[in-house]
């Protein structure tokens, strides 16, 4: 099972590098109560940490930088947020370990992503909970570009054969034009999909759904109120298939 904690859930996304402590506590509580007999990989987004720094330095999914200081600023913001997540999980006895994509992933000249996951697979066999995050990655001809948490979710779920995928968002699911939760999305035409209101260099909800539609495993999009239900095997929010 792969779970994405949206950056907009665990940070105050319109305030640079500001954690939403109560929300992160709620998420950590839910994870601490999850069934430990099931393999779980956690991925978290950048929120007001990574997105703010990436926007500041003009780095995106398709636009890169060769400035090492800029790359380090974005990566440093993400590892800071990752440490907050890990600290909350460790406080609750969750055996979480970090996996930093900058140190493992790369993009070729054609945009193809290489992301070895042997360390993640081994962590799972040793009963750890790997925690990955959106990051910058070395990209041929571009210096570094942004690798979104959503793309990481798809790669991990595909390569490790996840049976379920969940995206915990600020919204209770994917919304239609009237702001109501759509129970199921099978194409981008099924809902009113816009970008994020705050700084987001990875495409907002439309980008998330587009990415999830490429999965073989069923994916759920839900709000933090549905996190416990998802971890318990239920299907809150919106099914994306």
N, C-alpha and C positions, 0 to 999 in steps of 0.2 A: 504494500500500500504506500502511495506517495501523497504527501500533504503539502500544499503550498500555503504559507501564511502570507497574505498580501501585505506589502509594505505600508499601504494605507490603513491597514488594521492595527498594526503594532507601533506605528509612529503617528505623530501629528503632521500629516503630509504637507500642510500649507505653512509650517513653521520649520525652517532649516534645522536639521539634526536635533529633533525633539522627539523623545520617546513617548509613546502612550503607555505609561506604566500599568494602569489598571487593565487595559485591554490585553497587554502582553501577559499579565498575571492570569487573566481568565483563560487565555490560550494555553499557558503552561499548566494550569490546573487540569484542563481537559486532557492534555497529553499525558499528565501523570496518572490519570484515571483510566487510560486506554488499556486494552488487552495486550499484555506484554508477550503473549504467545505468537502474535502476528508481527512479521517484519514491517518496519516503518522507516521510511526516509522522509525527512522534513526539508523543505526548501523555503526560504523566505525572501521577500522582495526588498527593494532598496528604500522605499518610502522617502521620508524627508532627509535621509542620510545619503544614499547613493544617487538618487535622482537629482537632488539639489546640486551635488558636486559635479555630476556629469553635465548637467545643464550649464553650470558655471564655466566649465572648460570646453563646451561645445562638442562633447563626446556623445555618440548615440549608437544605435544598433548598426547603422550604415555609415556614419561619419566618425572617423577615428582621429587620433592624435599621436604624434611621435614624441610628445613632451613627457619625459619620464616623471617629472614632478606632478603633472596633471593626472597621469595614470595612477600614481601613488596616492594622490589626494582622494580619488574616487575609491580605489581599493581600500584605503585606510578607513574611509567612512563606513564602508561595508563590513570590514572586520570589526569595527567598533560596535556596530549594530549586532553582528553575529555574536559577539561576546556577551552583550546584554541578553540575547536569547538563550545562550548556553548557560549563563549564570542562573536565570530563572528556572531552567529545566533541572540543573544540578541541585538547586535549592529544594526541589521536589523529588529528588531521587531518580530522575530520568537519566540513563547512562548515555548522554549525548556527546558526540565528538564532531569537531568542525572539519569541513572539506572546503578548501578555498579554490574556486575554479581558475583563478589567475595562474596558480602553480601547476595546473594539470591540463587545461584546455587550450585550444588554438583554432584559428580559422585559416583556411587556405585562401589562395587568390580568388577562387570562385565562390567564397563564402561558406564552403563546407566546414562543418564543425567536427573537431576531434575532441572527445571528452572521455578519456579512459576511466572506467568505473570499477576496476579490480579492487581498489581500496574500499569503495563503498560496499561491494559485495562481501568482502572479507569482514568488514565491520559488522555487517548483518549476521554473518555466521557466528560471530563472537558475541552476539546479543547487544551490540551497541546501537545507538540511534544516530545515523549520520545526519548532519545538518549542513546543507549547502546553501548558497545564496547567490543572488545576482551579482555580477562582478564585471570588471574589464578583462579582456583576454587578448593576447597577442594575435594580430591579424595581418596576413601577408599583404603588403602594399599600403597598409593603413596605420601602422603602429599598434595601437590598441583600439578596440571598439567595445561596446557594451554587449554582454551576454545576459539576456533577461532571465529572471527566475522561471518564467513560463516556458521558455525554451529548454531550460535545464529539466523541468518537470517532465516534458515530453521525452527527452533523451533518456532520463533515468527510468521512466515507466516503460519505454520501449525496450531498452537494452536489458533491463533486469526482469522483464515480464511481469510488471505489476498488475494485480487483478482489479484494483480500484485506484482512482485518482480524485483528490478533492482540492478545490481552491476556496480558501476562506477569504471572503471579500468584505468590504464595508457595506455592500448591498446584500439583501437576503437571497439574491439569486440574479439571474439575467432578467431584465425588465422589458416589458412591452411599451408601446407608445403612451399608455395611460399610467405607467409607473407600477404596473402589477407584475408579479413574478410569473414568468413563463415556466411551465412545468417541464418542458422538453424543447431543446434546440437541436436541429439537425442541419441547419444551414445559417448563414449570416442574414438571411431574409426573415428569420423567425422572430426577431426582436429588434427593438430600437437600440442599436449599439453605438455609443458615443465614446469620446475620449475621456480622460480624467480631468476633473476641475482643477486639480493642483498639478505641479510640475511632474510630468511623467514622460520619460524619454523612450518608453517601450510600447506605447500604443493604447493604453487604457483597456476597457472591457472588450472592445472590438478585437484588439490584438490577442487578448486572452482566449476568447472563443474561437477565433480563427486557428490559433495554435492547438487548442484542445480537440478541434474537429479532425485533426490528423492522427489522433490516438486510436488504437484498437480497443483499449480498455475503456469502460464507462467512466465518465468524469462528472462530478457534481460541483456546482458553484453555489455557495451559500454564505450567509453572514456568520458572525461569531456565535450567535445564539444557536446555530445549527452544528457547531463544531463537535460537541459531545455526541450528538446523534450520528454524525458521519463516522466518528471513530468507533461507535457501537455497532456499525454495520447498516445503519438506516440510510435513507436517501433524501436528505433535506434540500431545499432550494430548487435548483434547475439541473436536470440531467442533460449533458451535452454529449451527443453521440452521432 
